[in-house]
């Protein structure tokens, strides 16, 4: 994958998971949870590569863990 996604790697090593898939209106979503709580739900931007989406998800996981807030682009 080119760039490191250390937060995704750590999340999975700790029993969490990420999901990539189709959402409403043919959108692509990326989600992350730690097994108990949702940390991030991102919507793929127009023209955004999957690699770029995963990098944003990695950053969102770090932000969520630091702040305790869910990063939610799906339910806004």
Biopython code that builds the backbone (N, CA, C, O; Angstrom):
import numpy as np
from Bio.PDB.StructureBuilder import StructureBuilder

atoms = [
    (1, "UNK", "N", (0.819, -1.196, 0.000)),
    (1, "UNK", "CA", (0.000, 0.000, 0.000)),
    (1, "UNK", "C", (0.856, 1.250, 0.000)),
    (1, "UNK", "O", (0.273, 2.305, 0.252)),
    (2, "UNK", "N", (2.050, 1.280, -0.226)),
    (2, "UNK", "CA", (2.803, 2.523, -0.299)),
    (2, "UNK", "C", (3.059, 3.148, 1.060)),
    (2, "UNK", "O", (4.133, 2.975, 1.637)),
    (3, "UNK", "N", (2.087, 3.867, 1.566)),
    (3, "UNK", "CA", (2.231, 4.559, 2.850)),
    (3, "UNK", "C", (1.787, 3.646, 3.995)),
    (3, "UNK", "O", (0.970, 2.742, 3.817)),
    (4, "UNK", "N", (2.336, 3.905, 5.143)),
    (4, "UNK", "CA", (1.985, 3.111, 6.314)),
    (4, "UNK", "C", (0.607, 3.492, 6.859)),
    (4, "UNK", "O", (0.204, 4.654, 6.802)),
    (5, "UNK", "N", (-0.085, 2.529, 7.370)),
    (5, "UNK", "CA", (-1.383, 2.751, 8.019)),
    (5, "UNK", "C", (-1.289, 2.136, 9.419)),
    (5, "UNK", "O", (-1.990, 1.182, 9.755)),
    (6, "UNK", "N", (-0.411, 2.712, 10.205)),
    (6, "UNK", "CA", (-0.083, 2.150, 11.522)),
    (6, "UNK", "C", (-1.275, 2.096, 12.462)),
    (6, "UNK", "O", (-1.359, 1.188, 13.289)),
    (7, "UNK", "N", (-2.201, 3.046, 12.360)),
    (7, "UNK", "CA", (-3.361, 3.032, 13.251)),
    (7, "UNK", "C", (-4.330, 1.919, 12.884)),
    (7, "UNK", "O", (-4.939, 1.309, 13.763)),
    (8, "UNK", "N", (-4.478, 1.649, 11.592)),
    (8, "UNK", "CA", (-5.307, 0.518, 11.159)),
    (8, "UNK", "C", (-4.662, -0.783, 11.617)),
    (8, "UNK", "O", (-5.345, -1.662, 12.143)),
    (9, "UNK", "N", (-3.359, -0.912, 11.423)),
    (9, "UNK", "CA", (-2.647, -2.111, 11.848)),
    (9, "UNK", "C", (-2.810, -2.355, 13.348)),
    (9, "UNK", "O", (-3.095, -3.476, 13.769)),
    (10, "UNK", "N", (-2.631, -1.309, 14.152)),
    (10, "UNK", "CA", (-2.755, -1.446, 15.606)),
    (10, "UNK", "C", (-4.180, -1.801, 16.003)),
    (10, "UNK", "O", (-4.394, -2.622, 16.896)),
    (11, "UNK", "N", (-5.146, -1.188, 15.345)),
    (11, "UNK", "CA", (-6.551, -1.471, 15.640)),
    (11, "UNK", "C", (-6.856, -2.949, 15.408)),
    (11, "UNK", "O", (-7.477, -3.595, 16.251)),
    (12, "UNK", "N", (-6.425, -3.478, 14.281)),
    (12, "UNK", "CA", (-6.686, -4.877, 13.960)),
    (12, "UNK", "C", (-5.943, -5.805, 14.917)),
    (12, "UNK", "O", (-6.497, -6.816, 15.349)),
    (13, "UNK", "N", (-4.706, -5.478, 15.249)),
    (13, "UNK", "CA", (-3.936, -6.281, 16.205)),
    (13, "UNK", "C", (-4.606, -6.328, 17.572)),
    (13, "UNK", "O", (-4.465, -7.309, 18.303)),
    (14, "UNK", "N", (-5.341, -5.259, 17.922)),
    (14, "UNK", "CA", (-6.036, -5.196, 19.213)),
    (14, "UNK", "C", (-7.443, -5.773, 19.158)),
    (14, "UNK", "O", (-8.200, -5.638, 20.118)),
    (15, "UNK", "N", (-7.809, -6.421, 18.042)),
    (15, "UNK", "CA", (-9.125, -7.060, 17.942)),
    (15, "UNK", "C", (-10.184, -6.213, 17.270)),
    (15, "UNK", "O", (-11.340, -6.630, 17.192)),
    (16, "UNK", "N", (-9.825, -5.030, 16.780)),
    (16, "UNK", "CA", (-10.782, -4.187, 16.079)),
    (16, "UNK", "C", (-10.882, -4.598, 14.622)),
    (16, "UNK", "O", (-10.253, -5.564, 14.190)),
    (17, "UNK", "N", (-11.673, -3.859, 13.879)),
    (17, "UNK", "CA", (-11.820, -4.182, 12.461)),
    (17, "UNK", "C", (-12.157, -2.947, 11.648)),
    (17, "UNK", "O", (-12.658, -1.947, 12.163)),
    (18, "UNK", "N", (-11.865, -3.050, 10.363)),
    (18, "UNK", "CA", (-12.306, -2.028, 9.422)),
    (18, "UNK", "C", (-13.172, -2.722, 8.381)),
    (18, "UNK", "O", (-13.045, -3.923, 8.143)),
    (19, "UNK", "N", (-14.047, -1.948, 7.773)),
    (19, "UNK", "CA", (-14.924, -2.455, 6.732)),
    (19, "UNK", "C", (-14.960, -1.456, 5.588)),
    (19, "UNK", "O", (-15.059, -0.249, 5.811)),
    (20, "UNK", "N", (-14.879, -1.955, 4.375)),
    (20, "UNK", "CA", (-15.065, -1.160, 3.175)),
    (20, "UNK", "C", (-16.250, -1.750, 2.441)),
    (20, "UNK", "O", (-16.345, -2.967, 2.287)),
    (21, "UNK", "N", (-17.150, -0.902, 1.989)),
    (21, "UNK", "CA", (-18.287, -1.434, 1.269)),
    (21, "UNK", "C", (-19.193, -0.359, 0.725)),
    (21, "UNK", "O", (-18.972, 0.838, 0.910)),
    (22, "UNK", "N", (-20.223, -0.828, 0.046)),
    (22, "UNK", "CA", (-21.190, 0.071, -0.569)),
    (22, "UNK", "C", (-22.180, 0.569, 0.472)),
    (22, "UNK", "O", (-22.636, -0.178, 1.337)),
    (23, "UNK", "N", (-22.496, 1.842, 0.363)),
    (23, "UNK", "CA", (-23.504, 2.442, 1.219)),
    (23, "UNK", "C", (-24.683, 2.879, 0.387)),
    (23, "UNK", "O", (-24.940, 2.323, -0.681)),
    (24, "UNK", "N", (-25.391, 3.859, 0.863)),
    (24, "UNK", "CA", (-26.539, 4.402, 0.142)),
    (24, "UNK", "C", (-26.083, 5.163, -1.097)),
    (24, "UNK", "O", (-24.968, 5.683, -1.134)),
    (25, "UNK", "N", (-26.932, 5.227, -2.095)),
    (25, "UNK", "CA", (-26.711, 6.028, -3.305)),
    (25, "UNK", "C", (-25.361, 5.717, -3.968)),
    (25, "UNK", "O", (-24.683, 6.613, -4.470)),
    (26, "UNK", "N", (-24.993, 4.452, -3.960)),
    (26, "UNK", "CA", (-23.747, 3.997, -4.595)),
    (26, "UNK", "C", (-22.494, 4.623, -4.004)),
    (26, "UNK", "O", (-21.462, 4.682, -4.672)),
    (27, "UNK", "N", (-22.567, 5.087, -2.771)),
    (27, "UNK", "CA", (-21.383, 5.613, -2.091)),
    (27, "UNK", "C", (-20.555, 4.439, -1.574)),
    (27, "UNK", "O", (-21.072, 3.342, -1.359)),
    (28, "UNK", "N", (-19.290, 4.684, -1.384)),
    (28, "UNK", "CA", (-18.407, 3.706, -0.759)),
    (28, "UNK", "C", (-18.084, 4.224, 0.634)),
    (28, "UNK", "O", (-17.714, 5.385, 0.808)),
    (29, "UNK", "N", (-18.228, 3.358, 1.614)),
    (29, "UNK", "CA", (-17.960, 3.730, 2.995)),
    (29, "UNK", "C", (-16.770, 2.949, 3.526)),
    (29, "UNK", "O", (-16.500, 1.828, 3.094)),
    (30, "UNK", "N", (-16.066, 3.553, 4.465)),
    (30, "UNK", "CA", (-15.017, 2.889, 5.224)),
    (30, "UNK", "C", (-15.325, 3.123, 6.697)),
    (30, "UNK", "O", (-15.503, 4.262, 7.128)),
    (31, "UNK", "N", (-15.388, 2.047, 7.461)),
    (31, "UNK", "CA", (-15.688, 2.176, 8.888)),
    (31, "UNK", "C", (-14.604, 1.490, 9.712)),
    (31, "UNK", "O", (-13.901, 0.603, 9.229)),
    (32, "UNK", "N", (-14.486, 1.915, 10.957)),
    (32, "UNK", "CA", (-13.531, 1.317, 11.885)),
    (32, "UNK", "C", (-14.185, 1.216, 13.254)),
    (32, "UNK", "O", (-14.834, 2.154, 13.716)),
    (33, "UNK", "N", (-14.004, 0.054, 13.903)),
    (33, "UNK", "CA", (-14.465, -0.087, 15.281)),
    (33, "UNK", "C", (-13.437, -0.878, 16.068)),
    (33, "UNK", "O", (-12.638, -1.635, 15.516)),
    (34, "UNK", "N", (-13.486, -0.676, 17.373)),
    (34, "UNK", "CA", (-12.507, -1.339, 18.235)),
    (34, "UNK", "C", (-13.059, -2.591, 18.890)),
    (34, "UNK", "O", (-12.477, -3.096, 19.851)),
    (35, "UNK", "N", (-14.162, -3.094, 18.389)),
    (35, "UNK", "CA", (-14.792, -4.277, 18.963)),
    (35, "UNK", "C", (-15.924, -3.911, 19.903)),
    (35, "UNK", "O", (-16.800, -4.735, 20.166)),
    (36, "UNK", "N", (-15.919, -2.690, 20.412)),
    (36, "UNK", "CA", (-16.960, -2.213, 21.318)),
    (36, "UNK", "C", (-17.606, -0.924, 20.824)),
    (36, "UNK", "O", (-18.807, -0.721, 20.997)),
    (37, "UNK", "N", (-16.820, -0.069, 20.218)),
    (37, "UNK", "CA", (-17.285, 1.260, 19.810)),
    (37, "UNK", "C", (-16.885, 1.567, 18.377)),
    (37, "UNK", "O", (-15.837, 1.135, 17.896)),
    (38, "UNK", "N", (-17.728, 2.308, 17.722)),
    (38, "UNK", "CA", (-17.397, 2.825, 16.400)),
    (38, "UNK", "C", (-16.425, 3.986, 16.578)),
    (38, "UNK", "O", (-16.649, 4.867, 17.409)),
    (39, "UNK", "N", (-15.359, 3.987, 15.806)),
    (39, "UNK", "CA", (-14.380, 5.064, 15.862)),
    (39, "UNK", "C", (-14.543, 6.029, 14.701)),
    (39, "UNK", "O", (-14.408, 7.241, 14.870)),
    (40, "UNK", "N", (-14.836, 5.489, 13.511)),
    (40, "UNK", "CA", (-14.910, 6.341, 12.328)),
    (40, "UNK", "C", (-15.797, 5.722, 11.261)),
    (40, "UNK", "O", (-15.834, 4.504, 11.085)),
    (41, "UNK", "N", (-16.515, 6.592, 10.549)),
    (41, "UNK", "CA", (-17.317, 6.206, 9.396)),
    (41, "UNK", "C", (-17.091, 7.274, 8.334)),
    (41, "UNK", "O", (-17.546, 8.408, 8.478)),
    (42, "UNK", "N", (-16.390, 6.909, 7.274)),
    (42, "UNK", "CA", (-16.035, 7.860, 6.231)),
    (42, "UNK", "C", (-16.732, 7.513, 4.927)),
    (42, "UNK", "O", (-16.994, 6.344, 4.646)),
    (43, "UNK", "N", (-17.031, 8.534, 4.134)),
    (43, "UNK", "CA", (-17.599, 8.369, 2.801)),
    (43, "UNK", "C", (-16.501, 8.680, 1.795)),
    (43, "UNK", "O", (-15.824, 9.703, 1.895)),
    (44, "UNK", "N", (-16.333, 7.794, 0.833)),
    (44, "UNK", "CA", (-15.328, 8.009, -0.206)),
    (44, "UNK", "C", (-15.707, 9.228, -1.037)),
    (44, "UNK", "O", (-16.842, 9.348, -1.500)),
    (45, "UNK", "N", (-14.764, 10.116, -1.218)),
    (45, "UNK", "CA", (-14.979, 11.358, -1.969)),
    (45, "UNK", "C", (-14.908, 11.088, -3.464)),
    (45, "UNK", "O", (-14.284, 10.119, -3.899)),
    (46, "UNK", "N", (-15.545, 11.942, -4.244)),
    (46, "UNK", "CA", (-15.491, 11.821, -5.704)),
    (46, "UNK", "C", (-14.044, 11.802, -6.167)),
    (46, "UNK", "O", (-13.268, 12.696, -5.829)),
    (47, "UNK", "N", (-13.684, 10.798, -6.930)),
    (47, "UNK", "CA", (-12.332, 10.693, -7.464)),
    (47, "UNK", "C", (-11.283, 10.199, -6.489)),
    (47, "UNK", "O", (-10.116, 10.065, -6.858)),
    (48, "UNK", "N", (-11.671, 9.924, -5.252)),
    (48, "UNK", "CA", (-10.706, 9.480, -4.235)),
    (48, "UNK", "C", (-10.359, 8.010, -4.458)),
    (48, "UNK", "O", (-11.251, 7.182, -4.640)),
    (49, "UNK", "N", (-9.096, 7.694, -4.445)),
    (49, "UNK", "CA", (-8.666, 6.304, -4.583)),
    (49, "UNK", "C", (-8.920, 5.558, -3.268)),
    (49, "UNK", "O", (-9.069, 6.171, -2.211)),
    (50, "UNK", "N", (-8.967, 4.237, -3.357)),
    (50, "UNK", "CA", (-9.123, 3.456, -2.126)),
    (50, "UNK", "C", (-7.920, 3.653, -1.209)),
    (50, "UNK", "O", (-8.065, 3.675, 0.014)),
    (51, "UNK", "N", (-6.743, 3.796, -1.793)),
    (51, "UNK", "CA", (-5.546, 4.043, -1.004)),
    (51, "UNK", "C", (-5.692, 5.337, -0.205)),
    (51, "UNK", "O", (-5.363, 5.374, 0.980)),
    (52, "UNK", "N", (-6.179, 6.389, -0.844)),
    (52, "UNK", "CA", (-6.371, 7.672, -0.154)),
    (52, "UNK", "C", (-7.438, 7.552, 0.925)),
    (52, "UNK", "O", (-7.298, 8.136, 2.000)),
    (53, "UNK", "N", (-8.504, 6.802, 0.652)),
    (53, "UNK", "CA", (-9.556, 6.595, 1.657)),
    (53, "UNK", "C", (-8.994, 5.874, 2.875)),
    (53, "UNK", "O", (-9.299, 6.246, 4.009)),
    (54, "UNK", "N", (-8.181, 4.855, 2.656)),
    (54, "UNK", "CA", (-7.584, 4.131, 3.780)),
    (54, "UNK", "C", (-6.638, 5.012, 4.580)),
    (54, "UNK", "O", (-6.573, 4.892, 5.804)),
    (55, "UNK", "N", (-5.909, 5.888, 3.919)),
    (55, "UNK", "CA", (-5.047, 6.828, 4.641)),
    (55, "UNK", "C", (-5.879, 7.777, 5.502)),
    (55, "UNK", "O", (-5.510, 8.070, 6.640)),
    (56, "UNK", "N", (-7.006, 8.260, 4.958)),
    (56, "UNK", "CA", (-7.894, 9.129, 5.751)),
    (56, "UNK", "C", (-8.478, 8.368, 6.922)),
    (56, "UNK", "O", (-8.602, 8.910, 8.020)),
    (57, "UNK", "N", (-8.845, 7.094, 6.691)),
    (57, "UNK", "CA", (-9.379, 6.269, 7.773)),
    (57, "UNK", "C", (-8.332, 6.099, 8.863)),
    (57, "UNK", "O", (-8.655, 6.172, 10.049)),
    (58, "UNK", "N", (-7.100, 5.875, 8.482)),
    (58, "UNK", "CA", (-6.016, 5.732, 9.452)),
    (58, "UNK", "C", (-5.902, 6.983, 10.323)),
    (58, "UNK", "O", (-5.763, 6.889, 11.543)),
    (59, "UNK", "N", (-5.962, 8.148, 9.690)),
    (59, "UNK", "CA", (-5.898, 9.415, 10.440)),
    (59, "UNK", "C", (-7.134, 9.602, 11.321)),
    (59, "UNK", "O", (-7.028, 10.106, 12.439)),
    (60, "UNK", "N", (-8.295, 9.201, 10.825)),
    (60, "UNK", "CA", (-9.536, 9.337, 11.603)),
    (60, "UNK", "C", (-9.508, 8.444, 12.843)),
    (60, "UNK", "O", (-10.015, 8.827, 13.897)),
    (61, "UNK", "N", (-8.919, 7.263, 12.718)),
    (61, "UNK", "CA", (-8.793, 6.364, 13.879)),
    (61, "UNK", "C", (-7.952, 7.044, 14.954)),
    (61, "UNK", "O", (-8.323, 7.039, 16.128)),
    (62, "UNK", "N", (-6.827, 7.627, 14.561)),
    (62, "UNK", "CA", (-5.965, 8.322, 15.529)),
    (62, "UNK", "C", (-6.705, 9.480, 16.173)),
    (62, "UNK", "O", (-6.633, 9.666, 17.388)),
    (63, "UNK", "N", (-7.419, 10.260, 15.366)),
    (63, "UNK", "CA", (-8.163, 11.408, 15.892)),
    (63, "UNK", "C", (-9.242, 10.958, 16.869)),
    (63, "UNK", "O", (-9.434, 11.578, 17.915)),
    (64, "UNK", "N", (-9.938, 9.894, 16.535)),
    (64, "UNK", "CA", (-10.991, 9.376, 17.408)),
    (64, "UNK", "C", (-10.421, 8.874, 18.729)),
    (64, "UNK", "O", (-10.980, 9.137, 19.794)),
    (65, "UNK", "N", (-9.325, 8.163, 18.659)),
    (65, "UNK", "CA", (-8.705, 7.658, 19.888)),
    (65, "UNK", "C", (-8.195, 8.787, 20.764)),
    (65, "UNK", "O", (-8.259, 8.701, 21.991)),
    (66, "UNK", "N", (-7.684, 9.855, 20.140)),
    (66, "UNK", "CA", (-7.183, 11.003, 20.911)),
    (66, "UNK", "C", (-8.307, 11.807, 21.555)),
    (66, "UNK", "O", (-8.186, 12.247, 22.698)),
    (67, "UNK", "N", (-9.405, 11.999, 20.816)),
    (67, "UNK", "CA", (-10.478, 12.875, 21.291)),
    (67, "UNK", "C", (-11.614, 12.129, 21.987)),
    (67, "UNK", "O", (-12.333, 12.706, 22.803)),
    (68, "UNK", "N", (-11.774, 10.838, 21.661)),
    (68, "UNK", "CA", (-12.907, 10.086, 22.190)),
    (68, "UNK", "C", (-14.180, 10.277, 21.388)),
    (68, "UNK", "O", (-15.220, 9.716, 21.732)),
    (69, "UNK", "N", (-14.110, 11.066, 20.317)),
    (69, "UNK", "CA", (-15.274, 11.342, 19.471)),
    (69, "UNK", "C", (-15.303, 10.402, 18.281)),
    (69, "UNK", "O", (-14.257, 9.973, 17.794)),
    (70, "UNK", "N", (-16.507, 10.082, 17.812)),
    (70, "UNK", "CA", (-16.675, 9.317, 16.591)),
    (70, "UNK", "C", (-16.531, 10.270, 15.409)),
    (70, "UNK", "O", (-17.145, 11.337, 15.391)),
    (71, "UNK", "N", (-15.738, 9.895, 14.440)),
    (71, "UNK", "CA", (-15.591, 10.675, 13.214)),
    (71, "UNK", "C", (-16.658, 10.132, 12.249)),
    (71, "UNK", "O", (-16.527, 9.018, 11.741)),
    (72, "UNK", "N", (-17.699, 10.911, 12.005)),
    (72, "UNK", "CA", (-18.871, 10.424, 11.274)),
    (72, "UNK", "C", (-19.198, 11.298, 10.066)),
    (72, "UNK", "O", (-19.713, 12.406, 10.217)),
    (73, "UNK", "N", (-18.900, 10.801, 8.872)),
    (73, "UNK", "CA", (-19.267, 11.470, 7.646)),
    (73, "UNK", "C", (-20.544, 10.881, 7.050)),
    (73, "UNK", "O", (-21.090, 11.431, 6.094)),
    (74, "UNK", "N", (-21.012, 9.796, 7.593)),
    (74, "UNK", "CA", (-22.181, 9.089, 7.042)),
    (74, "UNK", "C", (-23.474, 9.702, 7.519)),
    (74, "UNK", "O", (-24.400, 9.863, 6.724)),
    (75, "UNK", "N", (-23.571, 10.043, 8.762)),
    (75, "UNK", "CA", (-24.839, 10.514, 9.369)),
    (75, "UNK", "C", (-24.873, 12.013, 9.587)),
    (75, "UNK", "O", (-25.433, 12.475, 10.581)),
    (76, "UNK", "N", (-24.297, 12.769, 8.699)),
    (76, "UNK", "CA", (-24.354, 14.203, 8.900)),
    (76, "UNK", "C", (-25.477, 14.824, 8.155)),
    (76, "UNK", "O", (-25.664, 16.039, 8.221)),
]
sb = StructureBuilder()
sb.init_structure("model")
sb.init_model(0)
sb.init_chain("A")
sb.init_seg("    ")
for serial, (resi, resn, name, xyz) in enumerate(atoms, 1):
    if name == "N":
        sb.init_residue(resn, " ", resi, " ")
    sb.init_atom(name, np.array(xyz, "f"), 0.0, 1.0, " ", f" {name:<3s}", serial, name[0])
structure = sb.get_structure()
